[in-house]
Amino acid sequence: MSNTRVVNIRKEYLDRMERNTEAITIDKTYWKGVAYPIREIQVGNDIFRVSVKSLYDELVNDMRNGIYEAMEANEEIDGYCTDEELCTLTDDDLYKMCC
C-alpha cells in the first residue's frame, strides 16, 4: 500500500472520528522516523497502549533482523488493531478486542 493511500485512509477515519460523540484521543509513536497512531486506554488504575498492525509488522521484521530496540518498543504496546478500529472503536471495545 502506498504511503499516500495510508495517509488518506487515516485522514478518512480521523474525519469520521471527529463526528463521533465519544472523545477519542490518538497520539503518535515513532519507529525508524515514521509516525504511527497510538491510543492509551485507561482501565481502572492501568493504562493500556494500542497501536496499528503496520507498526507491529515493522517491529516483528526488525526483531527478526536482530534489532533489540524493536523488542523493547513492542513490549511497551499492549495490543494492535487496524487503523479503522483504532479511530472508531470505543475504549471499552478496543480494550476487549486487543488487551
mmCIF file as gemmi writes it, N, C-alpha and C atoms, coordinates in Angstrom:
data_model
loop_
_atom_site.group_PDB
_atom_site.id
_atom_site.type_symbol
_atom_site.label_atom_id
_atom_site.label_alt_id
_atom_site.label_comp_id
_atom_site.label_asym_id
_atom_site.label_entity_id
_atom_site.label_seq_id
_atom_site.pdbx_PDB_ins_code
_atom_site.Cartn_x
_atom_site.Cartn_y
_atom_site.Cartn_z
_atom_site.occupancy
_atom_site.B_iso_or_equiv
_atom_site.pdbx_formal_charge
_atom_site.auth_seq_id
_atom_site.auth_asym_id
_atom_site.pdbx_PDB_model_num
ATOM 1 N N . MET Axp A 1 ? 0.857 -1.171 0 1 0 ? 1 A 1
ATOM 2 C CA . MET Axp A 1 ? 0 0 0 1 0 ? 1 A 1
ATOM 3 C C . MET Axp A 1 ? 0.904 1.236 0 1 0 ? 1 A 1
ATOM 4 N N . SER Axp A 2 ? 0.598 2.17 -0.835 1 0 ? 2 A 1
ATOM 5 C CA . SER Axp A 2 ? 1.425 3.368 -0.928 1 0 ? 2 A 1
ATOM 6 C C . SER Axp A 2 ? 1.221 4.253 0.298 1 0 ? 2 A 1
ATOM 7 N N . ASN Axp A 3 ? 2.237 5.083 0.561 1 0 ? 3 A 1
ATOM 8 C CA . ASN Axp A 3 ? 2.148 5.987 1.714 1 0 ? 3 A 1
ATOM 9 C C . ASN Axp A 3 ? 0.994 6.968 1.557 1 0 ? 3 A 1
ATOM 10 N N . THR Axp A 4 ? 0.723 7.417 0.322 1 0 ? 4 A 1
ATOM 11 C CA . THR Axp A 4 ? -0.372 8.354 0.095 1 0 ? 4 A 1
ATOM 12 C C . THR Axp A 4 ? -1.704 7.718 0.46 1 0 ? 4 A 1
ATOM 13 N N . ARG Axp A 5 ? -1.876 6.465 0.077 1 0 ? 5 A 1
ATOM 14 C CA . ARG Axp A 5 ? -3.123 5.75 0.394 1 0 ? 5 A 1
ATOM 15 C C . ARG Axp A 5 ? -3.277 5.584 1.905 1 0 ? 5 A 1
ATOM 16 N N . VAL Axp A 6 ? -2.192 5.246 2.602 1 0 ? 6 A 1
ATOM 17 C CA . VAL Axp A 6 ? -2.245 5.088 4.054 1 0 ? 6 A 1
ATOM 18 C C . VAL Axp A 6 ? -2.634 6.408 4.711 1 0 ? 6 A 1
ATOM 19 N N . VAL Axp A 7 ? -2.039 7.504 4.27 1 0 ? 7 A 1
ATOM 20 C CA . VAL Axp A 7 ? -2.353 8.819 4.835 1 0 ? 7 A 1
ATOM 21 C C . VAL Axp A 7 ? -3.818 9.156 4.583 1 0 ? 7 A 1
ATOM 22 N N . ASN Axp A 8 ? -4.331 8.862 3.367 1 0 ? 8 A 1
ATOM 23 C CA . ASN Axp A 8 ? -5.724 9.142 3.043 1 0 ? 8 A 1
ATOM 24 C C . ASN Axp A 8 ? -6.671 8.305 3.893 1 0 ? 8 A 1
ATOM 25 N N . ILE Axp A 9 ? -6.33 7.049 4.131 1 0 ? 9 A 1
ATOM 26 C CA . ILE Axp A 9 ? -7.164 6.192 4.972 1 0 ? 9 A 1
ATOM 27 C C . ILE Axp A 9 ? -7.205 6.745 6.385 1 0 ? 9 A 1
ATOM 28 N N . ARG Axp A 10 ? -6.054 7.108 6.925 1 0 ? 10 A 1
ATOM 29 C CA . ARG Axp A 10 ? -6.02 7.661 8.278 1 0 ? 10 A 1
ATOM 30 C C . ARG Axp A 10 ? -6.806 8.953 8.352 1 0 ? 10 A 1
ATOM 31 N N . LYS Axp A 11 ? -6.686 9.821 7.334 1 0 ? 11 A 1
ATOM 32 C CA . LYS Axp A 11 ? -7.425 11.074 7.34 1 0 ? 11 A 1
ATOM 33 C C . LYS Axp A 11 ? -8.925 10.803 7.316 1 0 ? 11 A 1
ATOM 34 N N . GLU Axp A 12 ? -9.349 9.832 6.509 1 0 ? 12 A 1
ATOM 35 C CA . GLU Axp A 12 ? -10.77 9.479 6.436 1 0 ? 12 A 1
ATOM 36 C C . GLU Axp A 12 ? -11.289 9.059 7.809 1 0 ? 12 A 1
ATOM 37 N N . TYR Axp A 13 ? -10.556 8.23 8.488 1 0 ? 13 A 1
ATOM 38 C CA . TYR Axp A 13 ? -11.012 7.767 9.805 1 0 ? 13 A 1
ATOM 39 C C . TYR Axp A 13 ? -10.905 8.856 10.85 1 0 ? 13 A 1
ATOM 40 N N . LEU Axp A 14 ? -9.906 9.71 10.743 1 0 ? 14 A 1
ATOM 41 C CA . LEU Axp A 14 ? -9.811 10.835 11.672 1 0 ? 14 A 1
ATOM 42 C C . LEU Axp A 14 ? -10.984 11.79 11.462 1 0 ? 14 A 1
ATOM 43 N N . ASP Axp A 15 ? -11.376 12.002 10.196 1 0 ? 15 A 1
ATOM 44 C CA . ASP Axp A 15 ? -12.549 12.834 9.917 1 0 ? 15 A 1
ATOM 45 C C . ASP Axp A 15 ? -13.811 12.188 10.485 1 0 ? 15 A 1
ATOM 46 N N . ARG Axp A 16 ? -13.94 10.876 10.33 1 0 ? 16 A 1
ATOM 47 C CA . ARG Axp A 16 ? -15.092 10.164 10.881 1 0 ? 16 A 1
ATOM 48 C C . ARG Axp A 16 ? -15.086 10.256 12.405 1 0 ? 16 A 1
ATOM 49 N N . MET Axp A 17 ? -13.908 10.18 12.986 1 0 ? 17 A 1
ATOM 50 C CA . MET Axp A 17 ? -13.769 10.244 14.43 1 0 ? 17 A 1
ATOM 51 C C . MET Axp A 17 ? -14.245 11.591 14.976 1 0 ? 17 A 1
ATOM 52 N N . GLU Axp A 18 ? -14.033 12.667 14.221 1 0 ? 18 A 1
ATOM 53 C CA . GLU Axp A 18 ? -14.46 13.994 14.66 1 0 ? 18 A 1
ATOM 54 C C . GLU Axp A 18 ? -15.979 14.042 14.84 1 0 ? 18 A 1
ATOM 55 N N . ARG Axp A 19 ? -16.7 13.233 14.071 1 0 ? 19 A 1
ATOM 56 C CA . ARG Axp A 19 ? -18.15 13.198 14.189 1 0 ? 19 A 1
ATOM 57 C C . ARG Axp A 19 ? -18.612 12.265 15.312 1 0 ? 19 A 1
ATOM 58 N N . ASN Axp A 20 ? -17.686 11.477 15.857 1 0 ? 20 A 1
ATOM 59 C CA . ASN Axp A 20 ? -18.013 10.547 16.938 1 0 ? 20 A 1
ATOM 60 C C . ASN Axp A 20 ? -18.295 11.334 18.212 1 0 ? 20 A 1
ATOM 61 N N . THR Axp A 21 ? -19.323 10.932 18.953 1 0 ? 21 A 1
ATOM 62 C CA . THR Axp A 21 ? -19.702 11.676 20.15 1 0 ? 21 A 1
ATOM 63 C C . THR Axp A 21 ? -18.754 11.427 21.317 1 0 ? 21 A 1
ATOM 64 N N . GLU Axp A 22 ? -18.105 10.268 21.371 1 0 ? 22 A 1
ATOM 65 C CA . GLU Axp A 22 ? -17.147 9.99 22.439 1 0 ? 22 A 1
ATOM 66 C C . GLU Axp A 22 ? -15.785 10.552 22.035 1 0 ? 22 A 1
ATOM 67 N N . ALA Axp A 23 ? -15.172 11.26 22.952 1 0 ? 23 A 1
ATOM 68 C CA . ALA Axp A 23 ? -13.862 11.849 22.66 1 0 ? 23 A 1
ATOM 69 C C . ALA Axp A 23 ? -12.814 10.746 22.59 1 0 ? 23 A 1
ATOM 70 N N . ILE Axp A 24 ? -12.146 10.649 21.46 1 0 ? 24 A 1
ATOM 71 C CA . ILE Axp A 24 ? -11.077 9.678 21.264 1 0 ? 24 A 1
ATOM 72 C C . ILE Axp A 24 ? -9.796 10.468 21.02 1 0 ? 24 A 1
ATOM 73 N N . THR Axp A 25 ? -8.786 10.18 21.816 1 0 ? 25 A 1
ATOM 74 C CA . THR Axp A 25 ? -7.504 10.863 21.668 1 0 ? 25 A 1
ATOM 75 C C . THR Axp A 25 ? -6.509 9.896 21.055 1 0 ? 25 A 1
ATOM 76 N N . ILE Axp A 26 ? -5.955 10.297 19.936 1 0 ? 26 A 1
ATOM 77 C CA . ILE Axp A 26 ? -4.948 9.478 19.27 1 0 ? 26 A 1
ATOM 78 C C . ILE Axp A 26 ? -3.638 10.25 19.273 1 0 ? 26 A 1
ATOM 79 N N . ASP Axp A 27 ? -2.625 9.61 19.842 1 0 ? 27 A 1
ATOM 80 C CA . ASP Axp A 27 ? -1.291 10.192 19.878 1 0 ? 27 A 1
ATOM 81 C C . ASP Axp A 27 ? -0.452 9.552 18.786 1 0 ? 27 A 1
ATOM 82 N N . LYS Axp A 28 ? 0.827 9.896 18.771 1 0 ? 28 A 1
ATOM 83 C CA . LYS Axp A 28 ? 1.745 9.318 17.796 1 0 ? 28 A 1
ATOM 84 C C . LYS Axp A 28 ? 2.9 8.66 18.54 1 0 ? 28 A 1
ATOM 85 N N . THR Axp A 29 ? 3.372 7.572 17.971 1 0 ? 29 A 1
ATOM 86 C CA . THR Axp A 29 ? 4.614 6.965 18.404 1 0 ? 29 A 1
ATOM 87 C C . THR Axp A 29 ? 5.473 6.82 17.163 1 0 ? 29 A 1
ATOM 88 N N . TYR Axp A 30 ? 6.761 6.874 17.324 1 0 ? 30 A 1
ATOM 89 C CA . TYR Axp A 30 ? 7.665 6.872 16.174 1 0 ? 30 A 1
ATOM 90 C C . TYR Axp A 30 ? 8.539 5.628 16.179 1 0 ? 30 A 1
ATOM 91 N N . TRP Axp A 31 ? 8.679 5.049 15.002 1 0 ? 31 A 1
ATOM 92 C CA . TRP Axp A 31 ? 9.616 3.953 14.819 1 0 ? 31 A 1
ATOM 93 C C . TRP Axp A 31 ? 10.351 4.171 13.508 1 0 ? 31 A 1
ATOM 94 N N . LYS Axp A 32 ? 11.671 4.271 13.591 1 0 ? 32 A 1
ATOM 95 C CA . LYS Axp A 32 ? 12.528 4.488 12.424 1 0 ? 32 A 1
ATOM 96 C C . LYS Axp A 32 ? 12.077 5.708 11.619 1 0 ? 32 A 1
ATOM 97 N N . GLY Axp A 33 ? 11.716 6.776 12.341 1 0 ? 33 A 1
ATOM 98 C CA . GLY Axp A 33 ? 11.363 8.035 11.696 1 0 ? 33 A 1
ATOM 99 C C . GLY Axp A 33 ? 9.957 8.109 11.14 1 0 ? 33 A 1
ATOM 100 N N . VAL Axp A 34 ? 9.148 7.074 11.328 1 0 ? 34 A 1
ATOM 101 C CA . VAL Axp A 34 ? 7.772 7.053 10.823 1 0 ? 34 A 1
ATOM 102 C C . VAL Axp A 34 ? 6.821 7.179 12.01 1 0 ? 34 A 1
ATOM 103 N N . ALA Axp A 35 ? 5.826 8.039 11.869 1 0 ? 35 A 1
ATOM 104 C CA . ALA Axp A 35 ? 4.829 8.224 12.93 1 0 ? 35 A 1
ATOM 105 C C . ALA Axp A 35 ? 3.71 7.21 12.76 1 0 ? 35 A 1
ATOM 106 N N . TYR Axp A 36 ? 3.353 6.56 13.856 1 0 ? 36 A 1
ATOM 107 C CA . TYR Axp A 36 ? 2.248 5.61 13.878 1 0 ? 36 A 1
ATOM 108 C C . TYR Axp A 36 ? 1.248 6.061 14.926 1 0 ? 36 A 1
ATOM 109 N N . PRO Axp A 37 ? -0.046 5.927 14.657 1 0 ? 37 A 1
ATOM 110 C CA . PRO Axp A 37 ? -1.048 6.325 15.65 1 0 ? 37 A 1
ATOM 111 C C . PRO Axp A 37 ? -1.067 5.341 16.818 1 0 ? 37 A 1
ATOM 112 N N . ILE Axp A 38 ? -1.348 5.872 17.998 1 0 ? 38 A 1
ATOM 113 C CA . ILE Axp A 38 ? -1.421 5.043 19.197 1 0 ? 38 A 1
ATOM 114 C C . ILE Axp A 38 ? -2.458 5.635 20.137 1 0 ? 38 A 1
ATOM 115 N N . ARG Axp A 39 ? -3.207 4.766 20.813 1 0 ? 39 A 1
ATOM 116 C CA . ARG Axp A 39 ? -4.196 5.214 21.806 1 0 ? 39 A 1
ATOM 117 C C . ARG Axp A 39 ? -3.85 4.645 23.159 1 0 ? 39 A 1
ATOM 118 N N . GLU Axp A 40 ? -4.059 5.457 24.171 1 0 ? 40 A 1
ATOM 119 C CA . GLU Axp A 40 ? -3.908 4.989 25.539 1 0 ? 40 A 1
ATOM 120 C C . GLU Axp A 40 ? -5.3 4.841 26.139 1 0 ? 40 A 1
ATOM 121 N N . ILE Axp A 41 ? -5.566 3.661 26.692 1 0 ? 41 A 1
ATOM 122 C CA . ILE Axp A 41 ? -6.859 3.35 27.265 1 0 ? 41 A 1
ATOM 123 C C . ILE Axp A 41 ? -6.668 3.127 28.759 1 0 ? 41 A 1
ATOM 124 N N . GLN Axp A 42 ? -7.404 3.864 29.554 1 0 ? 42 A 1
ATOM 125 C CA . GLN Axp A 42 ? -7.311 3.69 30.995 1 0 ? 42 A 1
ATOM 126 C C . GLN Axp A 42 ? -8.419 2.756 31.466 1 0 ? 42 A 1
ATOM 127 N N . VAL Axp A 43 ? -8.018 1.693 32.15 1 0 ? 43 A 1
ATOM 128 C CA . VAL Axp A 43 ? -8.951 0.731 32.721 1 0 ? 43 A 1
ATOM 129 C C . VAL Axp A 43 ? -8.566 0.586 34.19 1 0 ? 43 A 1
ATOM 130 N N . GLY Axp A 44 ? -9.4 1.12 35.05 1 0 ? 44 A 1
ATOM 131 C CA . GLY Axp A 44 ? -9.06 1.131 36.476 1 0 ? 44 A 1
ATOM 132 C C . GLY Axp A 44 ? -7.822 1.975 36.697 1 0 ? 44 A 1
ATOM 133 N N . ASN Axp A 45 ? -6.829 1.39 37.327 1 0 ? 45 A 1
ATOM 134 C CA . ASN Axp A 45 ? -5.567 2.098 37.569 1 0 ? 45 A 1
ATOM 135 C C . ASN Axp A 45 ? -4.517 1.806 36.508 1 0 ? 45 A 1
ATOM 136 N N . ASP Axp A 46 ? -4.862 0.995 35.52 1 0 ? 46 A 1
ATOM 137 C CA . ASP Axp A 46 ? -3.919 0.598 34.481 1 0 ? 46 A 1
ATOM 138 C C . ASP Axp A 46 ? -4.149 1.383 33.197 1 0 ? 46 A 1
ATOM 139 N N . ILE Axp A 47 ? -3.073 1.574 32.46 1 0 ? 47 A 1
ATOM 140 C CA . ILE Axp A 47 ? -3.155 2.215 31.149 1 0 ? 47 A 1
ATOM 141 C C . ILE Axp A 47 ? -2.621 1.227 30.118 1 0 ? 47 A 1
ATOM 142 N N . PHE Axp A 48 ? -3.421 0.98 29.079 1 0 ? 48 A 1
ATOM 143 C CA . PHE Axp A 48 ? -3.043 0.081 28.014 1 0 ? 48 A 1
ATOM 144 C C . PHE Axp A 48 ? -2.818 0.892 26.747 1 0 ? 48 A 1
ATOM 145 N N . ARG Axp A 49 ? -1.795 0.512 25.997 1 0 ? 49 A 1
ATOM 146 C CA . ARG Axp A 49 ? -1.457 1.214 24.752 1 0 ? 49 A 1
ATOM 147 C C . ARG Axp A 49 ? -1.765 0.311 23.569 1 0 ? 49 A 1
ATOM 148 N N . VAL Axp A 50 ? -2.49 0.866 22.593 1 0 ? 50 A 1
ATOM 149 C CA . VAL Axp A 50 ? -2.885 0.116 21.401 1 0 ? 50 A 1
ATOM 150 C C . VAL Axp A 50 ? -2.442 0.908 20.178 1 0 ? 50 A 1
ATOM 151 N N . SER Axp A 51 ? -1.804 0.219 19.237 1 0 ? 51 A 1
ATOM 152 C CA . SER Axp A 51 ? -1.369 0.869 18.001 1 0 ? 51 A 1
ATOM 153 C C . SER Axp A 51 ? -1.842 0.039 16.808 1 0 ? 51 A 1
ATOM 154 N N . VAL Axp A 52 ? -1.333 0.362 15.653 1 0 ? 52 A 1
ATOM 155 C CA . VAL Axp A 52 ? -1.805 -0.26 14.412 1 0 ? 52 A 1
ATOM 156 C C . VAL Axp A 52 ? -0.923 -1.439 13.993 1 0 ? 52 A 1
ATOM 157 N N . LYS Axp A 53 ? -1.524 -2.356 13.238 1 0 ? 53 A 1
ATOM 158 C CA . LYS Axp A 53 ? -0.83 -3.569 12.822 1 0 ? 53 A 1
ATOM 159 C C . LYS Axp A 53 ? 0.374 -3.281 11.929 1 0 ? 53 A 1
ATOM 160 N N . SER Axp A 54 ? 0.349 -2.167 11.218 1 0 ? 54 A 1
ATOM 161 C CA . SER Axp A 54 ? 1.501 -1.85 10.368 1 0 ? 54 A 1
ATOM 162 C C . SER Axp A 54 ? 2.749 -1.607 11.219 1 0 ? 54 A 1
ATOM 163 N N . LEU Axp A 55 ? 2.595 -1.03 12.406 1 0 ? 55 A 1
ATOM 164 C CA . LEU Axp A 55 ? 3.731 -0.869 13.32 1 0 ? 55 A 1
ATOM 165 C C . LEU Axp A 55 ? 4.185 -2.233 13.815 1 0 ? 55 A 1
ATOM 166 N N . TYR Axp A 56 ? 3.233 -3.089 14.161 1 0 ? 56 A 1
ATOM 167 C CA . TYR Axp A 56 ? 3.573 -4.439 14.61 1 0 ? 56 A 1
ATOM 168 C C . TYR Axp A 56 ? 4.393 -5.17 13.55 1 0 ? 56 A 1
ATOM 169 N N . ASP Axp A 57 ? 3.975 -5.077 12.3 1 0 ? 57 A 1
ATOM 170 C CA . ASP Axp A 57 ? 4.701 -5.74 11.204 1 0 ? 57 A 1
ATOM 171 C C . ASP Axp A 57 ? 6.137 -5.241 11.112 1 0 ? 57 A 1
ATOM 172 N N . GLU Axp A 58 ? 6.326 -3.933 11.243 1 0 ? 58 A 1
ATOM 173 C CA . GLU Axp A 58 ? 7.672 -3.359 11.198 1 0 ? 58 A 1
ATOM 174 C C . GLU Axp A 58 ? 8.52 -3.843 12.374 1 0 ? 58 A 1
ATOM 175 N N . LEU Axp A 59 ? 7.917 -3.855 13.555 1 0 ? 59 A 1
ATOM 176 C CA . LEU Axp A 59 ? 8.654 -4.287 14.741 1 0 ? 59 A 1
ATOM 177 C C . LEU Axp A 59 ? 9.042 -5.76 14.645 1 0 ? 59 A 1
ATOM 178 N N . VAL Axp A 60 ? 8.128 -6.609 14.192 1 0 ? 60 A 1
ATOM 179 C CA . VAL Axp A 60 ? 8.428 -8.035 14.047 1 0 ? 60 A 1
ATOM 180 C C . VAL Axp A 60 ? 9.55 -8.234 13.042 1 0 ? 60 A 1
ATOM 181 N N . ASN Axp A 61 ? 9.496 -7.537 11.942 1 0 ? 61 A 1
ATOM 182 C CA . ASN Axp A 61 ? 10.543 -7.643 10.931 1 0 ? 61 A 1
ATOM 183 C C . ASN Axp A 61 ? 11.897 -7.243 11.524 1 0 ? 61 A 1
ATOM 184 N N . ASP Axp A 62 ? 11.916 -6.159 12.277 1 0 ? 62 A 1
ATOM 185 C CA . ASP Axp A 62 ? 13.178 -5.703 12.864 1 0 ? 62 A 1
ATOM 186 C C . ASP Axp A 62 ? 13.661 -6.638 13.97 1 0 ? 62 A 1
ATOM 187 N N . MET Axp A 63 ? 12.733 -7.241 14.719 1 0 ? 63 A 1
ATOM 188 C CA . MET Axp A 63 ? 13.134 -8.226 15.732 1 0 ? 63 A 1
ATOM 189 C C . MET Axp A 63 ? 13.778 -9.433 15.058 1 0 ? 63 A 1
ATOM 190 N N . ARG Axp A 64 ? 13.231 -9.847 13.932 1 0 ? 64 A 1
ATOM 191 C CA . ARG Axp A 64 ? 13.813 -10.975 13.183 1 0 ? 64 A 1
ATOM 192 C C . ARG Axp A 64 ? 15.214 -10.641 12.686 1 0 ? 64 A 1
ATOM 193 N N . ASN Axp A 65 ? 15.447 -9.366 12.441 1 0 ? 65 A 1
ATOM 194 C CA . ASN Axp A 65 ? 16.757 -8.928 11.972 1 0 ? 65 A 1
ATOM 195 C C . ASN Axp A 65 ? 17.704 -8.577 13.116 1 0 ? 65 A 1
ATOM 196 N N . GLY Axp A 66 ? 17.292 -8.895 14.336 1 0 ? 66 A 1
ATOM 197 C CA . GLY Axp A 66 ? 18.179 -8.73 15.481 1 0 ? 66 A 1
ATOM 198 C C . GLY Axp A 66 ? 18.257 -7.338 16.061 1 0 ? 66 A 1
ATOM 199 N N . ILE Axp A 67 ? 17.287 -6.5 15.79 1 0 ? 67 A 1
ATOM 200 C CA . ILE Axp A 67 ? 17.294 -5.144 16.345 1 0 ? 67 A 1
ATOM 201 C C . ILE Axp A 67 ? 16.614 -5.204 17.713 1 0 ? 67 A 1
ATOM 202 N N . TYR Axp A 68 ? 17.429 -5.128 18.76 1 0 ? 68 A 1
ATOM 203 C CA . TYR Axp A 68 ? 16.947 -5.282 20.13 1 0 ? 68 A 1
ATOM 204 C C . TYR Axp A 68 ? 15.927 -4.205 20.507 1 0 ? 68 A 1
ATOM 205 N N . GLU Axp A 69 ? 16.112 -3 20.009 1 0 ? 69 A 1
ATOM 206 C CA . GLU Axp A 69 ? 15.211 -1.899 20.338 1 0 ? 69 A 1
ATOM 207 C C . GLU Axp A 69 ? 13.783 -2.182 19.873 1 0 ? 69 A 1
ATOM 208 N N . ALA Axp A 70 ? 13.627 -2.981 18.826 1 0 ? 70 A 1
ATOM 209 C CA . ALA Axp A 70 ? 12.294 -3.34 18.334 1 0 ? 70 A 1
ATOM 210 C C . ALA Axp A 70 ? 11.549 -4.165 19.377 1 0 ? 70 A 1
ATOM 211 N N . MET Axp A 71 ? 12.267 -5.06 20.05 1 0 ? 71 A 1
ATOM 212 C CA . MET Axp A 71 ? 11.647 -5.86 21.096 1 0 ? 71 A 1
ATOM 213 C C . MET Axp A 71 ? 11.218 -4.969 22.263 1 0 ? 71 A 1
ATOM 214 N N . GLU Axp A 72 ? 12.065 -4.025 22.623 1 0 ? 72 A 1
ATOM 215 C CA . GLU Axp A 72 ? 11.714 -3.103 23.709 1 0 ? 72 A 1
ATOM 216 C C . GLU Axp A 72 ? 10.491 -2.265 23.338 1 0 ? 72 A 1
ATOM 217 N N . ALA Axp A 73 ? 10.449 -1.768 22.106 1 0 ? 73 A 1
ATOM 218 C CA . ALA Axp A 73 ? 9.315 -0.957 21.653 1 0 ? 73 A 1
ATOM 219 C C . ALA Axp A 73 ? 8.038 -1.79 21.642 1 0 ? 73 A 1
ATOM 220 N N . ASN Axp A 74 ? 8.127 -3.039 21.194 1 0 ? 74 A 1
ATOM 221 C CA . ASN Axp A 74 ? 6.961 -3.917 21.147 1 0 ? 74 A 1
ATOM 222 C C . ASN Axp A 74 ? 6.432 -4.21 22.553 1 0 ? 74 A 1
ATOM 223 N N . GLU Axp A 75 ? 7.302 -4.322 23.522 1 0 ? 75 A 1
ATOM 224 C CA . GLU Axp A 75 ? 6.882 -4.603 24.895 1 0 ? 75 A 1
ATOM 225 C C . GLU Axp A 75 ? 6.111 -3.441 25.517 1 0 ? 75 A 1
ATOM 226 N N . GLU Axp A 76 ? 6.272 -2.243 24.991 1 0 ? 76 A 1
ATOM 227 C CA . GLU Axp A 76 ? 5.576 -1.078 25.519 1 0 ? 76 A 1
ATOM 228 C C . GLU Axp A 76 ? 4.148 -0.95 24.991 1 0 ? 76 A 1
ATOM 229 N N . ILE Axp A 77 ? 3.802 -1.761 23.997 1 0 ? 77 A 1
ATOM 230 C CA . ILE Axp A 77 ? 2.478 -1.695 23.379 1 0 ? 77 A 1
ATOM 231 C C . ILE Axp A 77 ? 1.721 -2.971 23.728 1 0 ? 77 A 1
ATOM 232 N N . ASP Axp A 78 ? 0.496 -2.809 24.205 1 0 ? 78 A 1
ATOM 233 C CA . ASP Axp A 78 ? -0.276 -3.939 24.71 1 0 ? 78 A 1
ATOM 234 C C . ASP Axp A 78 ? -1.118 -4.642 23.652 1 0 ? 78 A 1
ATOM 235 N N . GLY Axp A 79 ? -1.425 -3.974 22.542 1 0 ? 79 A 1
ATOM 236 C CA . GLY Axp A 79 ? -2.248 -4.599 21.519 1 0 ? 79 A 1
ATOM 237 C C . GLY Axp A 79 ? -2.17 -3.847 20.204 1 0 ? 79 A 1
ATOM 238 N N . TYR Axp A 80 ? -2.606 -4.516 19.149 1 0 ? 80 A 1
ATOM 239 C CA . TYR Axp A 80 ? -2.577 -3.935 17.809 1 0 ? 80 A 1
ATOM 240 C C . TYR Axp A 80 ? -3.924 -4.156 17.135 1 0 ? 80 A 1
ATOM 241 N N . CYS Axp A 81 ? -4.286 -3.232 16.255 1 0 ? 81 A 1
ATOM 242 C CA . CYS Axp A 81 ? -5.543 -3.326 15.52 1 0 ? 81 A 1
ATOM 243 C C . CYS Axp A 81 ? -5.385 -2.59 14.197 1 0 ? 81 A 1
ATOM 244 N N . THR Axp A 82 ? -6.461 -2.514 13.429 1 0 ? 82 A 1
ATOM 245 C CA . THR Axp A 82 ? -6.418 -1.785 12.163 1 0 ? 82 A 1
ATOM 246 C C . THR Axp A 82 ? -6.553 -0.282 12.422 1 0 ? 82 A 1
ATOM 247 N N . ASP Axp A 83 ? -6.242 0.506 11.429 1 0 ? 83 A 1
ATOM 248 C CA . ASP Axp A 83 ? -6.408 1.963 11.538 1 0 ? 83 A 1
ATOM 249 C C . ASP Axp A 83 ? -7.856 2.307 11.85 1 0 ? 83 A 1
ATOM 250 N N . GLU Axp A 84 ? -8.779 1.657 11.146 1 0 ? 84 A 1
ATOM 251 C CA . GLU Axp A 84 ? -10.206 1.937 11.333 1 0 ? 84 A 1
ATOM 252 C C . GLU Axp A 84 ? -10.63 1.647 12.77 1 0 ? 84 A 1
ATOM 253 N N . GLU Axp A 85 ? -10.222 0.493 13.28 1 0 ? 85 A 1
ATOM 254 C CA . GLU Axp A 85 ? -10.591 0.126 14.643 1 0 ? 85 A 1
ATOM 255 C C . GLU Axp A 85 ? -10.02 1.111 15.659 1 0 ? 85 A 1
ATOM 256 N N . LEU Axp A 86 ? -8.79 1.509 15.453 1 0 ? 86 A 1
ATOM 257 C CA . LEU Axp A 86 ? -8.138 2.443 16.371 1 0 ? 86 A 1
ATOM 258 C C . LEU Axp A 86 ? -8.876 3.775 16.423 1 0 ? 86 A 1
ATOM 259 N N . CYS Axp A 87 ? -9.382 4.21 15.284 1 0 ? 87 A 1
ATOM 260 C CA . CYS Axp A 87 ? -10.012 5.528 15.19 1 0 ? 87 A 1
ATOM 261 C C . CYS Axp A 87 ? -11.508 5.537 15.5 1 0 ? 87 A 1
ATOM 262 N N . THR Axp A 88 ? -12.146 4.384 15.457 1 0 ? 88 A 1
ATOM 263 C CA . THR Axp A 88 ? -13.605 4.401 15.593 1 0 ? 88 A 1
ATOM 264 C C . THR Axp A 88 ? -14.147 3.642 16.805 1 0 ? 88 A 1
ATOM 265 N N . LEU Axp A 89 ? -13.44 2.637 17.301 1 0 ? 89 A 1
ATOM 266 C CA . LEU Axp A 89 ? -13.961 1.865 18.429 1 0 ? 89 A 1
ATOM 267 C C . LEU Axp A 89 ? -13.885 2.649 19.732 1 0 ? 89 A 1
ATOM 268 N N . THR Axp A 90 ? -14.816 2.373 20.612 1 0 ? 90 A 1
ATOM 269 C CA . THR Axp A 90 ? -14.766 2.983 21.943 1 0 ? 90 A 1
ATOM 270 C C . THR Axp A 90 ? -13.614 2.361 22.716 1 0 ? 90 A 1
ATOM 271 N N . ASP Axp A 91 ? -13.234 2.999 23.816 1 0 ? 91 A 1
ATOM 272 C CA . ASP Axp A 91 ? -12.17 2.458 24.655 1 0 ? 91 A 1
ATOM 273 C C . ASP Axp A 91 ? -12.5 1.052 25.129 1 0 ? 91 A 1
ATOM 274 N N . ASP Axp A 92 ? -13.753 0.842 25.567 1 0 ? 92 A 1
ATOM 275 C CA . ASP Axp A 92 ? -14.165 -0.475 26.057 1 0 ? 92 A 1
ATOM 276 C C . ASP Axp A 92 ? -14.044 -1.541 24.965 1 0 ? 92 A 1
ATOM 277 N N . ASP Axp A 93 ? -14.542 -1.229 23.772 1 0 ? 93 A 1
ATOM 278 C CA . ASP Axp A 93 ? -14.485 -2.193 22.678 1 0 ? 93 A 1
ATOM 279 C C . ASP Axp A 93 ? -13.044 -2.501 22.273 1 0 ? 93 A 1
ATOM 280 N N . LEU Axp A 94 ? -12.224 -1.473 22.22 1 0 ? 94 A 1
ATOM 281 C CA . LEU Axp A 94 ? -10.824 -1.655 21.853 1 0 ? 94 A 1
ATOM 282 C C . LEU Axp A 94 ? -10.082 -2.486 22.9 1 0 ? 94 A 1
ATOM 283 N N . TYR Axp A 95 ? -10.369 -2.217 24.153 1 0 ? 95 A 1
ATOM 284 C CA . TYR Axp A 95 ? -9.748 -2.985 25.236 1 0 ? 95 A 1
ATOM 285 C C . TYR Axp A 95 ? -10.148 -4.454 25.162 1 0 ? 95 A 1
ATOM 286 N N . LYS Axp A 96 ? -11.423 -4.717 24.956 1 0 ? 96 A 1
ATOM 287 C CA . LYS Axp A 96 ? -11.906 -6.106 24.869 1 0 ? 96 A 1
ATOM 288 C C . LYS Axp A 96 ? -11.278 -6.844 23.693 1 0 ? 96 A 1
ATOM 289 N N . MET Axp A 97 ? -11.056 -6.143 22.594 1 0 ? 97 A 1
ATOM 290 C CA . MET Axp A 97 ? -10.529 -6.767 21.401 1 0 ? 97 A 1
ATOM 291 C C . MET Axp A 97 ? -9.02 -6.996 21.48 1 0 ? 97 A 1
ATOM 292 N N . CYS Axp A 98 ? -8.28 -6.063 22.06 1 0 ? 98 A 1
ATOM 293 C CA . CYS Axp A 98 ? -6.817 -6.089 21.955 1 0 ? 98 A 1
ATOM 294 C C . CYS Axp A 98 ? -6.075 -6.453 23.231 1 0 ? 98 A 1
ATOM 295 N N . CYS Axp A 99 ? -6.66 -6.257 24.358 1 0 ? 99 A 1
ATOM 296 C CA . CYS Axp A 99 ? -5.873 -6.395 25.607 1 0 ? 99 A 1
ATOM 297 C C . CYS Axp A 99 ? -6.318 -7.587 26.435 1 0 ? 99 A 1
